[in-house]
Amino acid sequence: MATRYLSHLPMNLHLLQAVQLSWSPQLRVTRAEGDCESVLHRPASEVMDRPLHVVLGTTADKARELDALARQDSRTAEFFYAALGSGDAVPLRLTLGLDEGEPSAAVVDLRALLAGAPPLQLSGLASQLSHELRNPLSSVKMAVQTLARNTGLSERDQRRLTIANREIRTMERMLWLLSEYGRDSSPNLEPHAPRTLVQEAMAMVAPELTERRVEVRVDEAPDVPRVKVDAGRLRPVLAQALLNVAMGLAEGGNVEVSIRQGPQGRVLMLLKDPSGALPDEERDSLFEPFECRLARGAGLTLAALRRVLVHQGGDVSAETGPETAAVLTLTFAA
């Protein structure tokens, strides 16, 4: 029996703005799952039992060609412009194969797919920066830490070395965020306890939190399931998000994190940012790199956070809370 050829992906079809279609030998749609309204510009109820060429906005000859390619079960990728009634031709990418014996296609609107992808220049820049700067930065870090162990230094020099260490850690995190935003490799998903993820992220920025005398308080609802994430890639961006909130607090403040069960078996992590203003003019660019003041610092934190979560089947959103300026809601697959 043929297997689902998309099952290896960390998929939530709605979050990925994708649709999976299957059809009969008569080329009529037998299954439509995912974000039909965004990709095909009509709800799933209007797609079922419709001719395949009508659903995909193409010709009957093209539909027969797609059917033949799917039946070869070679996971062929096919690109074409579809007339879906939106006024403009929509560029579609179809991955074709057999799904439990039926010809099937994963359909993606290329405009939506490319809108969330980093420019090739940014990916290249991230790789080059990582190669060119990480090694010399590590050498500087080791030299500063060696100097700090000198008991003969004055208090003023010790304080200067403390500042140097802090700024080196900041540069390391910024390099990592830039590198992560440009990364395209598949995540290694494993189950993790949400509270543990927060605690491990806190440990990565513990010196900065201690310096500001800021504590992270986690309120976790009972019976919250584990979440499937690539912890190695999530922890650093989550750590930077926690630090960003801490940077906006007065000394001795608290970063509040709530963990709750969400709809459809998902898990929500709410991060309250009392000083994070959400101006109306910035809402559309909130998760764009270098565009959002809410991200603080280099402006990459929220962009990298969303990119990591979406690639792992989750998402992040922001809204104004009833008792605080902004609330980030991180969504995870359980």
ZICORVEN-V242135 format. One record per backbone hydrogen bond with DSSP energy under -0.5 kcal/mol. NH is the residue of the N-H (numbers start at 1). CO is the residue of the C=O. Records with the same first field share a line. If there is no record, write none. Layout:
# ZICORVEN-V242135
NH: CO / CO
This chain:
# ZICORVEN-V242135
5: 3
7: 4
9: 6
11: 9
16: 12
17: 14
18: 13
19: 107
20: 33
21: 19 / 105
22: 31
23: 103
24: 28
27: 24
29: 50
30: 22
31: 22
33: 20
35: 18
36: 34
39: 35
40: 36
41: 36
42: 36
46: 43
47: 44
48: 44
49: 29
50: 47
52: 27
54: 51
55: 51
56: 52
57: 54
58: 53
63: 59
64: 60
65: 61
66: 62
67: 63
68: 64
69: 65
70: 66
71: 67
72: 68 / 69
73: 70
74: 69
75: 96
76: 96
78: 94
80: 92
82: 90
83: 57
84: 82
90: 82
91: 89
92: 80 / 90
93: 108
94: 78
95: 106
96: 76 / 94
97: 104
99: 102
102: 99
103: 23
104: 97
105: 21
106: 95
107: 19 / 105
108: 93
109: 17
110: 91 / 108
111: 91
113: 109
114: 110
115: 111
116: 112 / 113
117: 114
123: 119
124: 120
125: 121
126: 122
127: 123
128: 124
129: 125
130: 126
131: 127
132: 128
133: 129
134: 129 / 130
137: 133
138: 134
139: 135
140: 136
141: 137
142: 138
143: 139
144: 140
145: 141
146: 142
147: 143
148: 144
149: 145 / 146
150: 147
151: 149
153: 150
158: 154
159: 155
160: 156
161: 157
162: 158
163: 159
164: 160
165: 161
166: 162
167: 163
168: 164
169: 165
170: 166
171: 167
172: 168
173: 169
174: 170
175: 171
176: 172
177: 173
178: 174
179: 175
180: 176
181: 177
182: 178
183: 179 / 180
189: 187
190: 229
192: 227
197: 193
198: 194
199: 195
200: 196
201: 197
202: 198
203: 199
204: 200 / 201
205: 201 / 202
206: 203
209: 205
210: 206
211: 207
212: 208
213: 210
214: 209
215: 253
217: 215 / 255
218: 216
219: 217 / 257
220: 218
221: 259
224: 221
227: 192
228: 333
229: 190 / 227
231: 229
233: 230
234: 230
235: 231
237: 233
238: 234
239: 235
240: 236
241: 237
242: 238
243: 239
244: 240
245: 241
246: 242
247: 243
248: 244 / 245
249: 246
252: 212
253: 250
255: 215
256: 254
257: 217 / 255
258: 270
259: 219
260: 268
262: 266
265: 262
266: 263
267: 332
268: 260
269: 330
270: 258
271: 269 / 328
272: 256 / 270
273: 326
274: 272
276: 273
277: 275
282: 279
283: 279 / 280
285: 282
286: 283
288: 285
290: 299
291: 288
292: 288
293: 291
295: 292
296: 293
299: 296
304: 300
305: 301
306: 302
307: 303
308: 304
309: 305
310: 306
311: 307
312: 308 / 309
313: 310
314: 309
315: 331
317: 329
319: 327
321: 324
326: 273
327: 319
328: 271
329: 317
330: 269 / 328
331: 315
332: 267
